[in-house]
Amino acid sequence: LLERHLKDWRWRLNNLYHIESKDGRIVRFTMNEAQEALYDEMHFLNVILKARQLGFSTFIQADIFTSAVNGTISAGVLAHDDDTTQKLRRMQQRYYDTLPDNRKPVRSIDNATEARYPTTQSVIHIGTAGSRQKGRGGTYSRIHGSEVAFWPDARAIMAGLMQGVPHGFGRIELESTPNGAQGWFYEQCMAALSGNSDWRLHFY
């Protein structure tokens, strides 16, 4: 049953969604080699140290959207700046807009920072790290942090976010390009690399 579920999940990711290509065309999303590898190696707590243009934000957002329209989740998505926040929101909107009509769920809220799906009782919050203590006070089963190495005071932001994730439940994906040998994200990567952490390091 699990194998069938995972196969179906992979089919959804590779067949139902559309993205904007690098040359500005709207094309069907198909996982690349790096995204496939991350999909196969995903853990509950993930730090992803990456090169640019591998599409991990695209893949993680597609996975969160799939979870929201097929089950019940509360997702928090944080980016390092407003431009990236809006880019992630447009991704979610395009996934929704290009779904076949018979798979498109009703949304009760649809604005710049929140989408709610009453049929599955799911909600996705998208914001910018550091803006008005964004992320505090919520309970999340999924968290996606984008370019975490560039967050202002990532340590404090993550402390607030982690308070809202029930222990042993949910999944967190924190991805970033490098920003020098310092800071909270660097420390988590090194701890995971040494085996002294609950986080799993994915290095691309």
Backbone bond lengths (Angstrom), bond angles and torsions (degrees), N, CA, C in turn:
res aa  C-N    CA-C-N  psi(-1)  N-CA   C-N-CA  omega(-1)  CA-C   N-CA-C  phi
1 L - - - 1.464 - - 1.528 111.02 -
2 L 1.355 116.77 -43.33 1.463 120.66 179.23 1.517 110.51 -62.71
3 E 1.342 116.98 -43.26 1.464 120.77 -179.92 1.531 110.19 -61.36
4 R 1.328 116.95 -40.81 1.459 120.83 178.84 1.525 110.93 -65.02
5 H 1.354 115.58 -41.82 1.463 120.22 179.39 1.527 110.98 -61.96
6 L 1.324 117.20 -45.89 1.456 120.92 -178.85 1.525 111.19 -65.40
7 K 1.320 116.35 -38.24 1.462 120.01 177.79 1.518 110.17 -63.58
8 D 1.339 116.95 -42.89 1.456 121.05 179.29 1.518 110.79 -65.66
9 W 1.343 116.79 -39.01 1.463 121.85 179.30 1.520 109.75 -62.65
10 R 1.303 116.76 -44.61 1.469 120.70 178.60 1.531 110.30 -63.67
11 W 1.325 117.61 -38.59 1.460 120.64 177.58 1.521 110.33 -61.59
12 R 1.335 117.60 -44.05 1.461 120.60 179.05 1.522 110.76 -59.76
13 L 1.328 116.76 -45.41 1.460 120.26 -178.57 1.526 111.76 -62.78
14 N 1.310 116.86 -33.10 1.467 120.99 -174.08 1.524 114.48 -95.27
15 N 1.335 117.65 -2.89 1.456 118.67 -173.25 1.523 115.86 -131.88
16 L 1.332 119.05 -18.74 1.457 120.30 -170.01 1.526 114.93 -102.64
17 Y 1.335 118.35 -17.00 1.452 120.10 -168.65 1.526 112.03 -115.65
18 H 1.338 113.95 156.39 1.459 120.38 178.38 1.527 110.04 -125.95
19 I 1.307 115.36 149.89 1.463 122.62 -179.61 1.520 109.26 -133.36
20 E 1.325 115.30 168.51 1.464 120.32 173.19 1.524 109.00 -91.75
21 S 1.317 116.89 122.48 1.459 121.19 -179.37 1.527 110.50 -73.81
22 K 1.319 116.58 171.12 1.460 120.98 -178.97 1.528 112.35 -63.44
23 D 1.332 116.39 -24.82 1.464 119.08 178.58 1.536 112.34 -96.25
24 G 1.364 116.26 14.27 1.456 120.36 172.71 1.513 116.05 87.21
25 R 1.330 118.72 5.19 1.459 120.84 178.29 1.533 110.60 -88.60
26 I 1.333 116.84 153.32 1.452 121.65 174.22 1.528 107.43 -92.70
27 V 1.328 116.10 115.94 1.461 121.38 -174.76 1.522 109.34 -130.19
28 R 1.319 116.33 160.76 1.458 120.52 178.01 1.524 109.95 -68.12
29 F 1.320 115.35 136.81 1.457 120.32 177.47 1.526 109.66 -76.20
30 T 1.318 115.90 125.20 1.455 122.97 174.03 1.521 107.56 -131.64
31 M 1.305 117.72 127.45 1.456 120.75 -176.42 1.527 111.56 -61.48
32 N 1.338 115.39 135.03 1.454 120.78 175.13 1.530 109.54 -86.42
33 E 1.321 116.41 -178.96 1.465 120.99 -174.93 1.526 112.02 -61.02
34 A 1.342 117.27 -42.62 1.466 120.42 -179.32 1.523 111.14 -67.17
35 Q 1.325 117.55 -40.73 1.460 121.24 178.66 1.527 111.14 -65.35
36 E 1.325 116.88 -40.06 1.463 120.68 176.89 1.527 110.64 -61.94
37 A 1.326 116.62 -41.93 1.456 120.33 179.72 1.517 111.10 -63.85
38 L 1.334 117.26 -43.08 1.465 120.72 178.48 1.524 110.32 -63.88
39 Y 1.319 117.88 -42.54 1.468 122.26 178.09 1.525 110.28 -55.07
40 D 1.329 117.14 -44.16 1.461 121.42 -176.70 1.529 112.72 -72.84
41 E 1.330 117.74 -25.74 1.462 121.65 -173.93 1.524 113.51 -105.04
42 M 1.327 117.75 7.36 1.458 120.73 -173.79 1.526 111.85 -63.29
43 H 1.337 114.24 141.79 1.461 124.06 -178.57 1.526 106.59 -120.64
44 F 1.334 117.77 -174.82 1.462 120.56 175.73 1.531 111.70 -77.39
45 L 1.336 116.36 -37.34 1.461 121.87 179.25 1.523 107.73 -121.04
46 N 1.332 117.12 114.82 1.463 121.23 -170.83 1.527 111.83 -127.78
47 V 1.327 116.18 129.39 1.460 121.52 168.12 1.529 106.83 -114.03
48 I 1.323 116.03 128.28 1.461 121.86 -171.67 1.522 107.88 -120.35
49 L 1.317 116.40 106.71 1.462 122.45 177.87 1.523 107.42 -96.11
50 K 1.339 116.64 120.05 1.458 119.15 -163.80 1.521 112.14 -135.04
51 A 1.324 114.36 160.62 1.458 121.23 164.02 1.525 108.15 -83.25
52 R 1.297 117.05 170.00 1.462 120.79 179.59 1.540 111.49 -75.17
53 Q 1.319 115.10 156.09 1.463 123.42 169.51 1.531 114.37 65.90
54 L 1.338 117.36 29.22 1.460 119.73 175.87 1.532 111.93 -93.50
55 G 1.328 117.25 -11.09 1.456 120.21 173.33 1.513 115.65 83.01
56 F 1.338 117.82 23.44 1.457 118.30 -178.27 1.527 112.53 -69.92
57 S 1.325 118.20 -37.36 1.465 119.71 176.28 1.527 110.51 -61.55
58 T 1.325 116.50 -41.53 1.462 121.69 178.36 1.522 110.52 -59.75
59 F 1.331 116.46 -47.12 1.464 121.25 -179.08 1.526 111.43 -65.69
60 I 1.339 117.89 -46.40 1.465 120.67 -177.33 1.526 110.52 -64.55
61 Q 1.339 117.13 -40.26 1.454 119.51 177.99 1.529 111.55 -65.30
62 A 1.322 117.52 -37.53 1.466 120.26 176.32 1.524 110.44 -64.52
63 D 1.318 116.75 -39.13 1.460 121.14 179.94 1.525 110.89 -67.52
64 I 1.340 117.14 -41.99 1.468 121.04 177.31 1.527 110.22 -63.97
65 F 1.320 117.34 -43.56 1.462 120.87 178.70 1.528 110.48 -61.38
66 T 1.331 117.28 -43.37 1.461 121.49 177.71 1.524 110.68 -59.32
67 S 1.329 116.52 -42.51 1.468 121.04 178.69 1.520 111.00 -63.58
68 A 1.338 116.73 -39.75 1.464 120.94 -175.87 1.520 112.42 -69.10
69 V 1.324 117.90 -36.68 1.461 120.03 -175.69 1.522 112.78 -91.95
70 N 1.336 116.95 -6.89 1.467 120.41 179.28 1.515 113.56 -118.63
71 G 1.318 117.74 -2.92 1.458 121.69 -179.66 1.516 109.09 -160.56
72 T 1.320 115.99 -163.86 1.463 120.94 -177.55 1.525 109.94 -113.69
73 I 1.330 116.58 116.08 1.460 121.25 175.96 1.525 108.95 -139.25
74 S 1.313 114.94 159.50 1.457 122.54 165.21 1.515 106.29 -122.48
75 A 1.329 116.17 112.78 1.463 121.18 -172.63 1.519 110.87 -111.74
76 G 1.320 115.86 136.92 1.448 122.68 171.48 1.510 109.72 -113.89
77 V 1.335 116.96 125.32 1.464 122.81 -178.60 1.520 107.90 -120.64
78 L 1.334 116.81 123.58 1.458 121.18 -179.57 1.521 110.06 -127.43
79 A 1.320 116.26 133.02 1.464 122.84 175.63 1.517 109.73 -114.01
80 H 1.323 116.33 168.27 1.464 120.12 -174.15 1.522 113.12 -83.33
81 D 1.336 118.05 -18.82 1.463 119.98 178.19 1.525 109.94 -147.86
82 D 1.318 115.72 168.36 1.469 120.58 -174.81 1.528 112.25 -65.75
83 D 1.338 117.54 -36.27 1.463 120.11 -179.36 1.530 110.88 -61.64
84 T 1.342 116.10 -44.44 1.464 119.76 179.84 1.514 110.96 -68.98
85 T 1.338 117.14 -36.60 1.460 120.81 176.04 1.522 110.63 -56.64
86 Q 1.331 116.73 -47.14 1.452 120.60 179.79 1.528 111.96 -67.49
87 K 1.319 116.77 -33.95 1.465 120.64 176.91 1.527 110.45 -63.13
88 L 1.343 117.04 -43.03 1.457 120.62 179.04 1.522 110.95 -66.12
89 R 1.327 116.42 -37.52 1.460 119.71 178.28 1.534 110.52 -65.67
90 R 1.335 117.24 -39.76 1.463 119.78 177.83 1.532 111.35 -65.18
91 M 1.335 116.35 -35.16 1.466 120.01 175.45 1.520 110.31 -57.44
92 Q 1.351 115.52 -51.70 1.455 120.33 -179.14 1.535 110.68 -58.58
93 Q 1.326 116.30 -42.29 1.455 120.19 -179.60 1.523 111.41 -63.82
94 R 1.321 116.92 -40.84 1.464 119.99 -179.72 1.526 110.74 -67.81
95 Y 1.335 117.79 -39.47 1.464 119.53 176.25 1.526 109.88 -57.00
96 Y 1.325 115.57 -42.78 1.460 120.04 -179.34 1.530 111.20 -68.82
97 D 1.321 116.65 -48.98 1.465 120.84 -174.66 1.517 112.83 -61.80
98 T 1.335 117.33 -32.37 1.462 120.35 -174.25 1.523 113.00 -97.62
99 L 1.340 117.62 4.89 1.459 119.99 172.67 1.528 109.93 -65.68
100 P 1.329 117.31 146.45 1.472 118.80 170.33 1.532 110.14 -57.94
101 D 1.311 117.35 146.21 1.456 121.24 -175.76 1.529 112.54 -56.77
102 N 1.324 117.68 -34.75 1.458 119.77 -177.71 1.526 112.87 -77.07
103 R 1.330 118.06 -4.57 1.464 122.22 176.21 1.526 112.54 -115.43
104 K 1.326 117.22 2.02 1.455 121.01 -175.01 1.530 109.90 -87.53
105 P 1.342 118.76 115.07 1.461 120.86 -177.46 1.530 111.79 -82.50
106 V 1.332 115.46 160.83 1.454 121.34 175.38 1.529 108.96 -71.66
107 R 1.337 116.06 143.04 1.466 121.27 172.22 1.525 108.82 -116.92
108 S 1.338 116.19 131.32 1.464 119.86 178.81 1.520 111.68 -90.45
109 I 1.340 116.95 -25.84 1.464 122.97 175.41 1.521 107.58 -133.76
110 D 1.315 115.88 135.43 1.461 121.11 179.91 1.523 107.80 -150.88
111 N 1.338 116.90 95.26 1.454 120.23 178.98 1.521 109.84 -139.86
112 A 1.314 117.27 -167.76 1.466 121.63 -172.54 1.519 113.20 -66.80
113 T 1.327 118.30 -20.84 1.465 120.50 -174.76 1.520 114.62 -123.66
114 E 1.335 118.52 -7.34 1.461 119.25 -173.28 1.523 111.57 -151.57
115 A 1.335 114.97 139.34 1.465 122.17 171.25 1.524 107.60 -131.35
116 R 1.339 115.39 130.86 1.469 121.07 179.54 1.525 109.73 -121.42
117 Y 1.348 114.28 137.65 1.455 122.39 -179.66 1.525 108.30 -119.76
118 P 1.340 117.72 95.73 1.471 120.11 -172.68 1.528 113.95 -64.91
119 T 1.323 117.91 -29.06 1.468 119.70 -178.96 1.524 111.18 -62.52
120 T 1.329 117.14 -40.26 1.464 121.33 179.28 1.529 112.37 -100.72
121 Q 1.337 116.79 -4.52 1.467 122.90 -177.22 1.530 111.63 59.56
122 S 1.323 115.56 38.41 1.464 121.34 178.71 1.518 111.02 -104.32
123 V 1.331 115.02 153.57 1.457 121.02 176.13 1.528 108.68 -141.66
124 I 1.326 115.86 141.27 1.463 121.95 175.83 1.521 107.83 -124.02
125 H 1.332 116.52 120.10 1.456 122.86 175.38 1.525 108.47 -103.13
126 I 1.330 117.73 134.34 1.459 122.27 177.73 1.528 108.39 -127.68
127 G 1.332 116.77 127.54 1.452 120.55 -178.64 1.512 112.02 -151.50
128 T 1.319 115.23 -178.17 1.465 122.57 -179.73 1.520 109.17 -104.92
129 A 1.316 117.53 130.66 1.459 122.00 -178.22 1.524 110.44 -59.64
130 G 1.318 116.47 131.36 1.454 121.01 177.35 1.507 114.39 92.70
131 S 1.344 118.92 -6.68 1.458 120.55 -178.73 1.521 110.28 -89.51
132 R 1.318 116.73 111.18 1.461 123.62 177.66 1.525 112.19 51.93
133 Q 1.334 116.12 45.82 1.460 120.56 177.32 1.530 111.03 56.28
134 K 1.308 117.04 35.70 1.464 121.48 -177.34 1.529 109.96 -54.09
135 G 1.331 115.84 132.77 1.458 121.22 178.11 1.506 113.09 104.16
136 R 1.335 118.75 -24.08 1.453 120.08 179.88 1.530 109.87 -75.07
137 G 1.324 115.03 148.50 1.451 119.88 173.62 1.518 114.39 85.35
138 G 1.331 118.81 -3.12 1.455 121.04 179.61 1.517 111.26 -105.51
139 T 1.323 116.17 158.80 1.456 122.40 173.13 1.518 107.38 -112.24
140 Y 1.329 116.60 123.34 1.455 121.19 -171.96 1.521 110.89 -124.52
141 S 1.330 114.83 141.33 1.459 120.20 170.54 1.528 111.27 -101.02
142 R 1.332 117.32 -14.15 1.462 122.28 174.29 1.516 109.12 -138.27
143 I 1.329 116.40 136.82 1.455 122.06 173.38 1.527 108.57 -132.86
144 H 1.323 115.87 130.98 1.460 122.15 172.76 1.519 107.92 -121.14
145 G 1.320 116.41 117.66 1.451 122.05 174.18 1.518 109.87 -107.65
146 S 1.342 116.59 125.45 1.466 121.66 -177.87 1.521 110.52 -106.01
147 E 1.334 116.67 132.46 1.467 124.15 -179.28 1.538 110.63 51.39
148 V 1.319 114.70 53.45 1.472 121.84 -174.50 1.533 111.68 -64.73
149 A 1.317 117.94 -30.45 1.467 120.43 179.23 1.518 112.28 -62.77
150 F 1.332 117.13 -16.95 1.467 121.78 -178.64 1.530 112.50 -105.88
151 W 1.321 117.50 5.81 1.462 120.45 177.24 1.522 110.88 -68.62
152 P 1.324 118.70 142.81 1.464 120.51 170.22 1.528 109.51 -74.83
153 D 1.334 116.82 120.00 1.465 122.49 178.77 1.530 111.43 56.72
154 A 1.342 115.47 57.36 1.464 120.36 -179.51 1.527 112.00 -59.42
155 R 1.333 116.88 -31.97 1.461 120.34 -179.11 1.529 111.40 -60.05
156 A 1.340 116.29 -47.08 1.459 120.66 -178.63 1.533 110.91 -69.84
157 I 1.333 116.70 -40.49 1.465 120.10 -179.83 1.521 110.81 -63.11
158 M 1.333 116.93 -44.23 1.455 120.32 -179.31 1.524 111.49 -69.27
159 A 1.321 117.68 -33.68 1.468 119.52 176.30 1.525 109.97 -60.49
160 G 1.338 116.97 -41.83 1.456 120.74 177.68 1.511 112.20 -66.97
161 L 1.339 116.88 -42.59 1.459 120.41 -179.75 1.526 111.88 -64.95
162 M 1.332 116.71 -42.67 1.458 120.80 -176.37 1.525 111.87 -64.77
163 Q 1.334 117.39 -26.80 1.462 120.25 176.78 1.522 111.35 -64.69
164 G 1.335 116.24 -23.54 1.455 120.43 -177.81 1.510 114.26 -95.89
165 V 1.338 118.92 4.50 1.459 122.36 178.75 1.524 108.52 -108.40
166 P 1.332 119.07 112.27 1.458 120.55 -179.85 1.522 111.17 -56.10
167 H 1.331 117.24 137.16 1.460 122.04 -177.03 1.532 110.48 -59.94
168 G 1.312 115.83 129.86 1.455 121.16 178.33 1.516 114.51 77.21
169 F 1.333 116.50 10.08 1.464 119.58 -177.13 1.525 108.85 -134.92
170 G 1.313 116.30 136.98 1.457 119.58 177.40 1.512 112.45 97.50
171 R 1.337 115.07 -176.96 1.468 121.03 -178.15 1.513 109.16 -146.13
172 I 1.332 115.02 140.82 1.456 121.73 -179.74 1.523 108.48 -126.09
173 E 1.345 115.77 130.71 1.458 121.93 175.88 1.516 108.38 -125.11
174 L 1.314 116.06 115.81 1.462 122.02 178.66 1.525 107.47 -116.40
175 E 1.330 115.86 116.60 1.466 118.98 -177.21 1.520 110.37 -122.41
176 S 1.329 115.06 150.38 1.461 118.99 179.93 1.523 110.79 -167.51
177 T 1.337 114.64 149.71 1.451 120.50 162.06 1.527 107.33 -76.80
178 P 1.340 119.03 162.45 1.464 120.55 -177.02 1.527 113.13 -69.32
179 N 1.327 114.93 151.82 1.466 121.04 175.32 1.526 109.83 -140.06
180 G 1.331 115.27 48.55 1.460 119.80 178.17 1.521 112.73 85.28
181 A 1.332 114.52 170.45 1.471 121.47 -175.79 1.522 111.07 -90.84
182 Q 1.329 115.62 58.91 1.456 120.12 177.02 1.522 108.43 -161.46
183 G 1.317 115.54 164.12 1.453 120.69 175.81 1.518 113.48 99.28
184 W 1.337 115.25 167.49 1.465 121.93 -174.54 1.519 112.05 -62.09
185 F 1.335 118.00 -44.37 1.462 120.25 -177.61 1.529 110.73 -64.55
186 Y 1.327 117.06 -42.85 1.471 121.19 176.83 1.528 110.39 -59.00
187 E 1.323 116.92 -44.30 1.472 120.98 -179.86 1.528 111.56 -61.56
188 Q 1.339 116.50 -41.19 1.462 119.55 179.66 1.532 111.39 -67.29
189 C 1.324 116.58 -38.46 1.466 119.95 177.46 1.528 110.97 -62.76
190 M 1.313 116.58 -44.56 1.466 120.35 -178.34 1.522 111.25 -68.39
191 A 1.325 117.55 -38.69 1.465 120.57 178.25 1.529 110.73 -65.06
192 A 1.339 116.40 -41.85 1.460 120.25 177.77 1.525 110.91 -65.21
193 L 1.331 116.54 -39.23 1.464 121.04 179.00 1.524 111.53 -62.41
194 S 1.325 116.52 -36.68 1.471 120.85 -178.41 1.520 112.64 -82.03
195 G 1.334 116.91 -9.70 1.460 120.35 -178.84 1.514 114.30 86.54
196 N 1.345 117.11 6.35 1.465 121.32 -178.09 1.524 111.31 -100.24
197 S 1.311 116.83 47.87 1.459 120.01 -174.27 1.518 109.44 -160.86
198 D 1.329 115.87 155.50 1.463 120.94 171.84 1.521 111.85 -82.21
199 W 1.345 116.70 -10.74 1.452 121.37 -179.66 1.533 110.56 -81.05
200 R 1.314 116.06 147.83 1.458 121.17 173.83 1.527 108.92 -105.07
201 L 1.322 117.22 130.34 1.460 122.49 179.34 1.527 109.55 -91.43
202 H 1.338 114.99 129.85 1.452 123.17 172.19 1.527 106.77 -115.84
203 F 1.328 116.90 116.63 1.470 120.75 -173.40 1.518 109.32 -113.75
204 Y 1.333 115.72 118.29 1.465 120.99 -179.48 1.522 107.99 -129.37
